[in-house]
Structures are given as C-alpha cells and as structure tokens.
C-alpha cells in the first residue's frame, strides 16, 4: 500500500482534482505568482500615474488589484451557478485594457474607468451566454489583428515610462534612461540566455535589479511605506463610479474582443494540459466569470480582469493542472493584497524601471498577435484585413485633432485608442471582403 501511494502521489499534480504534496504545490504555485505579478500590479501603477492619484490611493489601487486577482482565479477554479470555467487558469488585472483605460482615465478621471468597466463586464457576460454563436465573427485573423494593435499602442506608454514618466521634472534624463536600459538588458539576457526559474522570472528579476540601482542612486523614497499599515480592507466605491457614454462604448468593444482572447487561453489550457478541446460550458462559464469579476472589481476600485496568457503558457509546458497549485497562487495574491505595506512598497518602483520591464511584455503581446495572424493563410484578402485595420487604427490616433470636426464623443470613442478603430475595421472587412478559395477551405475545416 505504501509503495502504491508513493507512485500515485507525484502524479496528482497532473490531475485537476486531488491533493498533491505541499512540497510540490508551493514551488509550482509560486511559479504562477512570479509569472503574473508584474501584469497584475503594473496596470494599476500606470492608471494611478495618468489619473494623478496620491500615494495612499495608489496603494489602494494596487491592493485591490491583488485581491481581485485572487477572487477571480478562485471563481474560475470553482464555478458558481455556471459562472467560471472550472479550468486551471490564473485570471486577474490585465494589460489588455491598458490603452483604453489610460485614455478614459486621462480624459474623464478614474471614476469613469469603473463606470465603463461595469458596462464592459455586463457585455462580456452576455458574450459568455452566446459565445458559440459569436465565435464566427472573431476568427484568428481578426483577433490577431486586434492583439497586434494593442501591442503597438502600448509602445509609447513604455517609452514615456523609460524616460521617467511624462510630466516629471527629470523626464528624458540620462539617469532615467540608464535605469530603464539596465532593467531592459537584464530582462532580455535572462529571457534568452538562461533556463528554468531565471527565464520564467526574467521580468520580475529585471525589475528587482533596476529597483536596487534606483535605490542606490537615491531615486526611491519609503515615506509612503512607513505611513502604511499592516492590514486594511478597502471600502467599496472608494474612487466613485461615473458613467460616460463614449467611454462605455469603447470599453464594451474591448471586452468583446478580450472575450475572444479568453477563448484562446482556455483552449490552450485544455489542449496543452488536458489533451482535449474545451467544452462550450467551460468557455461560456470562463467568459461569464471574467465579466462578473470585472463588475465586482469596479465596485471595489479594481481594474478590468482577463485570463493571463503567460500562465497558460506555463501549463502547456509543464502540464501541471492540479487546482491546488492555483489555489495556492490565489492565496498568495490575497495575502499580499491585504497588507498595505506590501502594496505600498510596490508603488515605490520608479517609472523608468516599469518602462524598462514592460516594453518586453508589450513586445510579447505584439508578437502574439502576429502569431495569430500567421496562423491564417496570408492571402491578399487577409493581408488587406490586417493592413487596413492597423493603418486606420494607428494612423488616426497618431494625428492629434484628426477628428476635431466631429462631436466630442466621436473623438473619445475612436480617437483615444487605436484598438477600437482597428477592431471595428477588422470585423467589418472580414465580413464584407469576398473570400477566396483558401479562406473557404480553412473555414470549412474549422
């Protein structure tokens, strides 16, 4: 009997249910925490900077990001009333919405982000209900174009941070560029010249190195950390909620697109970790959970949620699908979120360090889009869909005042984020452009 148990126990990590050994759960769980932590925290820091939050509110925004990530992951793992996929995925605050929420926050304030987020979350929930019928509108050529545009639109954000943060007194200084390039160099080196944990944690380690150098040069102040407590639960509606029509329209579009991206992540999880395709129930529950957690997040002052592709990548590589590994990761996020001193410490990361690390993340997002585009035959029709959608999206938003002759709401919806224009253009072109023989063959196979 003892011998039989010794054989079965290690295999528990490769099964969704069951209780694996703690010594296996802890390192595998921390692996997911390390992979996701930068993506969870950085959007909050970016929004806090754009909306001019003080150090106290900045800490709260980071706290809620960590807590909501824990909650969203648990709902995905253990569905309630059909809400949740039941699959081993990490879901939390995501970079996918950053271009749009920065545009909304910069123009209308942080409360408008949460109002638009509630509408977007409801839209995602509806998509989850009708996901089977709506999938045909978002083939890889469309989804890939949108993700590609998201990556492109984030590059100026990264460069501004590498230079020290727009509006700061030392913006563009050699000191900021030195810090950002050292951070960037460490990330690139660890990503392409190391293996195992060092490779997986490349972005986190790069930020730590950049942070240490920043501290040595006197760029960091710990006053906010000293003033923070050890435990705090944030009251709902701390930042308020405002509903602004043009912001809502923009966010709904992004949520619909991200629902399609969630299908890709959930499919990759089941195919890579469970050797099967996801069921319609799993896809529906996963997308509905994203919508619900985003609505809950908005009421508590947290940003939009999405599945984490980098963590899906871990599952496809190590095939560890046991839910306890992901529960452990969620618990770590929850504990970190309930400790203001920890959240406050994260807010002391210099903007140059954030820029040096996140430009690699944004590059990965862009290349993910290219890979999805390349998965389709690059026929003249498909290249037109991609090229024209990206051209219009990036082109219009690159020219200040290009839409000034229209009502203000038009500029907000279509002129503040290239993603919205690219998304609508790609969907429309994919529907109206005549399909050639290759396109028809691929569609029939799918």
Secondary structure, DSSP 4 states (H G I P E B T S, - for coil): -HHHHHHHHHHGGGSSSS---HHHHHHHHHHHHHHHHHHHHHHHHHHHHHHT--HHHHHHHHHHHHHHHHHHHHHHHS-BTTBS--SS--EEE-GGGHHHHHHHHHHH-HHHHHHHHHHHHHHHHHHHHTHHHHGGG--HHHHHHHHHHHHHHHHHHHHHHHTT-TT-TTTT-HHHHHHHHHHHHHHHHHHHH--HHHHHTHHHHHHHHHHHHHHHTT----HHHHHS-S---PPTTSS-----HHHHHHHHHHHHHHHHHHHHHHHHHHHHHHSSPPPHHHHHHHHHHHHHHHHHHHHHT---EEE-HHHHHHHHHH----HHHHHHHHHHHHHHHT-HHHHHHHTTS-HHHHHHHHHHHHHHHHHHHHHHHHTS---HHHHHHHHHHHHHHHHHHHSTTTTTTS-HHHHHHHHS-HHHHHHHHHHHHHHHSPP-HHHHHHHHH-
